Every structure is written in structure tokens, then in C-alpha cells.
């Protein structure tokens, strides 16, 4: 009888339209295009902010991909050895997922 193992993985939940908007704004900055005033609040969305957000998103995608690969790839010999480390990581993630929101400040 084969034991079924349930593994919780992570997924980044970022609105696809936001990603598209950021790519378009980034392209506009790259080509030195003027953006209509109502479309962009310059104090919130500038070239540096777009680059920073895009960088954070890319780093987060990479971390989530590695995390899921480790969680899904552990065999029955590795799992007990790495279980304490993964448990600590899961605890930290649980705290972060329950504490931080889009409006959280100073989370660098």
C-alpha cells in the first residue's frame, strides 16, 4: 500500500493586469514616452519604483520556485533529515503571510 503525502506549495497571487501595466509603464519609461497625467501618479509610479517592484517580483518568483521544488522533491530518506529546517522555514512563512499586507510599511 502506497502512502499519499500531501505537500503544501506556494503560489504568487499577483494580478496579471498589474503585471501588464507595470511592463507597459516600464516600456514607456525606456522609450522616454510621456504618460498622460491621469494614467500615472508620478509620486507613486516612477521609473525607480517600477524597477524595484519588478525586481522584487522576479526574486519572489525564484524563491517560490526553489521552495516548491524542494518541498515536492524530497524523498522518504531526505524528508526526516530536512524536516526541522523546512518546519522553521514554514513557521517564518506563516508569520509573514499572516502579518504583511499590501499596506505594510518598512518591510525591506
GIGILIN-V298239 format. One record per residue. N is the residue number from 0. RES is the residue in one small letter. SS is DSSP state (a for helix, b for strand, c for the rest). Layout:
n->N res->RES ss->SS
n->N res->RES ss->SS
This chain:
n->0 res->x ss->c
n->1 res->x ss->c
n->2 res->x ss->c
n->3 res->x ss->c
n->4 res->x ss->c
n->5 res->x ss->c
n->6 res->x ss->c
n->7 res->x ss->c
n->8 res->x ss->c
n->9 res->x ss->c
n->10 res->x ss->c
n->11 res->x ss->c
n->12 res->x ss->c
n->13 res->x ss->c
n->14 res->x ss->c
n->15 res->x ss->a
n->16 res->x ss->a
n->17 res->x ss->a
n->18 res->x ss->a
n->19 res->x ss->a
n->20 res->x ss->a
n->21 res->x ss->a
n->22 res->x ss->a
n->23 res->x ss->a
n->24 res->x ss->a
n->25 res->x ss->a
n->26 res->x ss->a
n->27 res->x ss->a
n->28 res->x ss->a
n->29 res->x ss->a
n->30 res->x ss->c
n->31 res->x ss->c
n->32 res->x ss->c
n->33 res->x ss->c
n->34 res->x ss->c
n->35 res->x ss->c
n->36 res->x ss->a
n->37 res->x ss->a
n->38 res->x ss->a
n->39 res->x ss->c
n->40 res->x ss->c
n->41 res->x ss->c
n->42 res->x ss->c
n->43 res->x ss->c
n->44 res->x ss->c
n->45 res->x ss->c
n->46 res->x ss->a
n->47 res->x ss->a
n->48 res->x ss->a
n->49 res->x ss->a
n->50 res->x ss->a
n->51 res->x ss->a
n->52 res->x ss->a
n->53 res->x ss->a
n->54 res->x ss->a
n->55 res->x ss->a
n->56 res->x ss->a
n->57 res->x ss->a
n->58 res->x ss->a
n->59 res->x ss->a
n->60 res->x ss->a
n->61 res->x ss->a
n->62 res->x ss->a
n->63 res->x ss->a
n->64 res->x ss->a
n->65 res->x ss->a
n->66 res->x ss->a
n->67 res->x ss->a
n->68 res->x ss->a
n->69 res->x ss->a
n->70 res->x ss->a
n->71 res->x ss->a
n->72 res->x ss->a
n->73 res->x ss->c
n->74 res->x ss->c
n->75 res->x ss->a
n->76 res->x ss->a
n->77 res->x ss->a
n->78 res->x ss->a
n->79 res->x ss->a
n->80 res->x ss->a
n->81 res->x ss->a
n->82 res->x ss->a
n->83 res->x ss->a
n->84 res->x ss->a
n->85 res->x ss->a
n->86 res->x ss->a
n->87 res->x ss->a
n->88 res->x ss->a
n->89 res->x ss->a
n->90 res->x ss->a
n->91 res->x ss->a
n->92 res->x ss->a
n->93 res->x ss->a
n->94 res->x ss->a
n->95 res->x ss->a
n->96 res->x ss->a
n->97 res->x ss->a
n->98 res->x ss->a
n->99 res->x ss->c
n->100 res->x ss->c
n->101 res->x ss->c
n->102 res->x ss->c
n->103 res->x ss->c
n->104 res->x ss->c
n->105 res->x ss->c
n->106 res->x ss->c
n->107 res->x ss->c
